């Protein structure tokens, strides 16, 4: 028969054993950090001067600091040709909190002047809901024949002017 003293000893032993298992099995921050990959993605619509600009993108930081992903941009009012469309092969990304700055090389565009140029943009994930609309910057292009973007390229810019997206959602995941 279990006495109160034996039950207390047994209970104490189980608590200590459970705590030891949690402590031993739980990964440390140093163990988590290399496996953590910052990422950002989303889609949205910006209506500017009555024109619907659409974008979608996804990017994830790689172990070497570069990023991989893709962005698709449609802007029906883009001078000189009024209908710009292009894909961007994402190669760098800077994530700080809820902000992501993303850059890559323009591919598959209908504007030969921008094909193979570097493009960069910035987004803010302001949470879900209509009160806190996510924001997006315009797309900025480097001069022709610029080298492909490196991780340092994405860190070299100050914050870009932001516009709230009219429709869509952006998610930014910053590793601790």
C-alpha positions in Angstrom: 0.0 0.0 0.0 1.3 3.5 -0.9 1.8 5.8 2.0 1.7 9.6 1.6 5.4 9.7 2.0 5.9 7.1 -0.8 3.5 8.9 -3.1 5.3 12.2 -2.5 8.7 10.5 -3.3 7.2 8.9 -6.4 5.6 12.2 -7.5 8.8 14.1 -6.9 10.8 11.5 -8.9 8.4 11.8 -11.9 8.5 15.6 -11.9 12.3 15.6 -11.8 12.5 12.9 -14.6 10.0 14.8 -16.8 12.0 18.1 -16.3 15.2 16.3 -17.2 13.7 14.8 -20.4 12.4 18.2 -21.5 15.7 19.9 -20.7 17.7 17.2 -22.6 15.4 17.0 -25.6 14.7 20.7 -26.0 17.0 22.3 -28.7 19.0 25.3 -27.7 18.8 28.6 -29.6 22.1 27.9 -31.2 20.8 24.5 -32.5 17.6 26.2 -33.9 19.3 29.1 -35.6 21.0 27.2 -38.4 17.8 25.4 -39.2 15.7 28.6 -39.2 15.2 30.1 -42.6 13.7 33.6 -42.9 11.0 33.7 -45.5 8.5 36.1 -47.0 5.8 35.8 -49.5 2.4 36.9 -50.5 0.3 38.6 -53.2 -1.6 41.7 -53.6 -3.1 44.5 -55.7 -2.2 48.1 -55.7 -4.6 50.5 -57.4 -2.7 53.6 -58.5 -4.5 56.2 -60.6 -7.3 53.8 -61.3 -4.9 51.1 -62.6 -4.7 47.7 -60.9 -1.0 46.6 -60.3 -0.7 43.0 -59.2 2.2 41.1 -57.6 3.0 37.8 -56.0 6.2 36.6 -54.6 7.9 34.0 -52.3 11.4 34.0 -51.0 13.4 32.0 -48.5 16.9 32.6 -47.1 19.4 29.8 -47.8 22.1 28.6 -45.5 24.8 30.6 -47.4 22.8 33.9 -46.9 21.5 34.1 -50.4 17.8 33.7 -51.1 15.7 31.7 -53.5 12.3 32.4 -54.8 10.2 34.1 -57.5 8.2 37.2 -58.0 5.6 37.9 -60.7 4.7 41.5 -61.5 1.9 42.8 -63.7 1.6 46.5 -64.3 -0.8 47.6 -67.0 0.4 51.2 -66.9 4.2 51.1 -67.1 5.9 53.6 -69.5 7.0 53.4 -72.2 5.1 50.2 -73.0 1.9 50.4 -71.1 1.7 46.7 -70.1 4.6 45.4 -68.1 4.8 41.9 -67.0 7.9 40.2 -65.6 9.2 37.4 -63.5 12.0 38.0 -61.0 14.4 35.2 -59.9 14.9 36.3 -56.3 18.6 36.1 -55.1 18.7 38.2 -51.9 16.4 39.1 -49.1 16.8 41.2 -46.0 14.3 40.5 -43.2 14.0 42.7 -40.1 11.0 42.1 -38.0 7.9 42.5 -40.2 9.8 44.0 -43.1 11.4 42.2 -46.1 13.5 43.7 -48.8 13.8 41.4 -51.8 15.9 41.6 -55.0 16.5 39.5 -58.0 17.1 39.4 -61.7 14.3 40.2 -64.1 13.4 37.2 -66.4 10.7 36.5 -68.9 9.6 40.1 -69.3 7.9 41.8 -72.2 10.3 44.8 -71.9 13.7 43.9 -73.4 15.2 47.0 -71.7 14.6 45.4 -68.3 15.4 41.8 -69.1 18.4 40.6 -66.9 18.3 43.8 -64.8 18.2 43.7 -61.1 14.9 44.7 -59.4 14.3 45.4 -55.8 11.2 46.0 -53.7 10.2 46.0 -50.0 7.1 44.8 -48.2 5.7 45.1 -44.6 3.6 42.4 -43.0 1.3 44.5 -40.7 -0.8 41.5 -39.5 -4.1 40.2 -40.6 -7.2 42.3 -41.0 -8.3 45.4 -42.8 -7.2 47.9 -40.1 -3.6 47.0 -40.6 -3.2 46.7 -44.3 0.1 45.2 -45.5 2.2 47.5 -47.6 4.4 47.2 -50.7 6.9 49.6 -52.4 7.2 50.2 -56.1 9.6 48.0 -58.0 13.0 49.7 -58.5 15.4 48.7 -61.2 19.2 48.8 -61.3 21.1 50.2 -64.3 21.5 47.8 -67.2 24.3 45.2 -66.9 24.5 45.6 -63.1 25.9 42.5 -61.3 23.4 40.1 -59.8 22.3 41.1 -56.3 24.2 39.6 -53.3 23.0 39.6 -49.6 24.9 42.9 -49.1 22.8 44.4 -51.9 19.6 43.9 -50.0 21.1 45.4 -46.9 22.4 48.6 -48.7 19.1 50.4 -49.0 17.1 52.6 -46.6 13.4 52.0 -46.3 11.4 52.5 -49.5 8.2 54.5 -49.6 5.3 52.2 -48.9 1.7 52.0 -50.2 -1.0 49.9 -48.5 -2.1 47.0 -50.7 -5.8 47.1 -51.7 -6.3 43.4 -51.8 -4.1 40.5 -50.7 -1.8 39.4 -47.9 1.9 39.4 -47.1 3.6 37.2 -44.6 7.1 37.8 -43.3 8.8 35.3 -41.0 11.9 36.6 -39.2 13.9 34.0 -37.4 14.7 34.9 -33.7 
